[in-house]
Amino acid sequence: MTEPSSTRTRTEPRASTSQGGRTGTDPAARGRTTIADGVVAKIAGMAAREVSGIHALGGGVARTMGAVRDRVPGGRPGVTRGVKVEVGERQSAIDLEIVVEYGVAIADVAAEVRESVVEAVERMTGLEVVEVNLSVNDVHLPDEEEEETTEGRVQ
């Protein structure tokens, strides 16, 4: 007795007649679209940062190195800092390291981040998001200021 195969067979689209009387396949089925991990990471990072209660993404070392990189002339803020993704043909999984603001309900913020990330990634890429794992690495206190200098270069 043979076991049932777990291989899925993809059916080819039916030929259709277009206005010129030519037959062909649906234009959407005429090729393959691949989405890079970095694209999904950028979308997820932006969606997470839009949630109220999120101070930053990334762990301590990543944030420190990112702050140095951001200060270099021509450097851009790291949108994907604190974001790791795995992208398959139809699905993606996302891991986020976050820093929350003091006083927020972490469980509520986590739920909002998941909802925002899933909605943005699925809407923009068409990939199913199978999981969004969050690691809360720190709480930003109101009296903690990033190392910002308010004095000018010339005195």
C-alpha positions as CSV (number, residue, x, y, z in Angstrom):
1,M,0.0,0.0,0.0
2,T,1.4,3.4,-0.8
3,E,1.2,6.4,1.4
4,P,-0.5,9.6,0.2
5,S,1.9,12.1,-1.3
6,S,2.4,15.4,0.6
7,T,3.5,17.1,-2.6
8,R,1.0,19.7,-3.8
9,T,0.4,20.0,-7.5
10,R,0.0,23.5,-8.9
11,T,-2.6,23.7,-11.6
12,E,-1.8,25.8,-14.5
13,P,-4.1,28.7,-15.3
14,R,-6.6,28.2,-18.0
15,A,-6.1,29.9,-21.3
16,S,-8.3,32.9,-21.9
17,T,-9.2,34.8,-25.0
18,S,-8.1,38.5,-24.9
19,Q,-9.6,41.4,-26.9
20,G,-7.4,40.7,-29.9
21,G,-8.6,37.2,-30.1
22,R,-5.3,35.8,-28.8
23,T,-5.2,33.2,-26.2
24,G,-2.9,33.4,-23.3
25,T,-2.6,33.0,-19.6
26,D,-3.5,35.5,-17.0
27,P,-0.7,38.1,-16.8
28,A,-0.3,37.6,-13.1
29,A,0.6,34.0,-13.6
30,R,3.4,34.7,-16.1
31,G,6.3,34.7,-13.8
32,R,7.5,34.5,-10.3
33,T,7.8,37.2,-7.7
34,T,10.3,36.8,-4.8
35,I,10.4,39.1,-1.9
36,A,13.8,39.6,-0.1
37,D,14.1,39.2,3.6
38,G,15.3,42.8,3.9
39,V,12.0,44.1,2.3
40,V,9.9,42.2,4.9
41,A,12.3,43.4,7.7
42,K,11.8,47.1,6.6
43,I,8.0,46.8,6.5
44,A,7.9,45.0,9.9
45,G,10.3,47.6,11.5
46,M,8.3,50.6,10.2
47,A,5.0,49.0,11.3
48,A,6.3,48.3,14.8
49,R,7.7,51.8,15.2
50,E,4.3,53.3,14.4
51,V,2.8,51.7,17.5
52,S,2.3,54.0,20.5
53,G,4.4,52.9,23.5
54,I,7.3,51.7,21.4
55,H,10.5,53.7,22.2
56,A,12.9,51.8,20.0
57,L,13.8,48.5,18.3
58,G,16.9,46.5,19.0
59,G,18.9,45.3,21.9
60,G,21.5,47.3,23.9
61,V,24.5,46.6,21.6
62,A,22.5,46.9,18.4
63,R,21.1,50.3,19.6
64,T,24.5,51.6,20.6
65,M,26.1,50.6,17.3
66,G,23.1,52.0,15.4
67,A,23.4,55.3,17.3
68,V,27.0,55.6,16.3
69,R,26.2,54.7,12.7
70,D,23.3,57.2,12.6
71,R,25.7,60.0,13.6
72,V,28.1,59.3,10.7
73,P,27.6,61.9,8.0
74,G,25.5,60.3,5.2
75,G,24.4,57.5,7.6
76,R,20.7,56.6,7.7
77,P,18.7,55.3,10.7
78,G,18.6,51.5,10.7
79,V,14.9,50.7,10.0
80,T,15.7,47.0,10.3
81,R,17.6,47.3,13.7
82,G,16.1,44.8,16.1
83,V,14.2,42.9,13.3
84,K,14.9,39.4,12.1
85,V,12.8,37.6,9.5
86,E,12.5,34.3,7.7
87,V,10.8,34.5,4.3
88,G,9.5,31.4,2.4
89,E,7.6,31.2,-0.8
90,R,4.2,32.0,0.8
91,Q,4.9,32.6,4.5
92,S,7.1,34.7,6.8
93,A,8.1,34.7,10.4
94,I,9.3,37.8,12.2
95,D,11.3,38.3,15.4
96,L,11.4,41.8,17.0
97,E,13.5,43.1,19.9
98,I,11.7,46.1,21.4
99,V,12.1,48.8,24.0
100,V,8.8,50.1,25.5
101,E,8.0,53.4,27.2
102,Y,7.7,53.3,30.9
103,G,4.1,53.1,32.1
104,V,2.6,51.3,29.1
105,A,0.8,48.0,29.4
106,I,3.4,45.7,27.8
107,A,0.9,43.0,26.9
108,D,-1.3,45.6,25.1
109,V,1.6,47.1,23.2
110,A,2.8,43.7,22.2
111,A,-0.7,42.8,20.8
112,E,-0.8,46.1,18.9
113,V,2.7,45.5,17.5
114,R,1.7,42.1,16.3
115,E,-1.5,43.4,14.7
116,S,0.3,46.3,13.0
117,V,3.2,44.1,11.7
118,V,0.9,41.3,10.4
119,E,-1.4,43.8,8.7
120,A,1.4,45.7,7.0
121,V,3.4,42.7,5.9
122,E,0.4,40.7,4.6
123,R,-1.1,43.8,2.8
124,M,2.2,44.9,1.2
125,T,3.7,41.5,0.3
126,G,0.9,39.0,0.1
127,L,2.9,36.7,2.4
128,E,1.1,35.0,5.3
129,V,2.7,36.0,8.6
130,V,2.8,32.8,10.6
131,E,4.3,34.3,13.8
132,V,5.6,37.6,15.3
133,N,7.8,36.9,18.2
134,L,8.6,39.8,20.5
135,S,11.4,40.2,23.0
136,V,11.1,43.2,25.3
137,N,14.7,44.1,26.1
138,D,14.3,47.4,28.0
139,V,11.9,50.0,29.4
140,H,12.7,53.6,28.5
141,L,12.3,55.8,31.7
142,P,11.1,59.4,31.3
143,D,14.3,60.8,32.8
144,E,16.6,58.7,30.5
145,E,17.6,60.8,27.6
146,E,19.4,59.5,24.6
147,E,22.8,60.9,24.4
148,E,21.7,64.0,22.5
149,T,23.8,67.1,22.7
150,T,21.8,70.4,22.6
151,E,24.8,72.6,22.5
152,G,26.1,73.7,19.1
153,R,29.5,73.0,17.6
154,V,30.6,76.6,18.0
155,Q,30.4,78.5,21.2
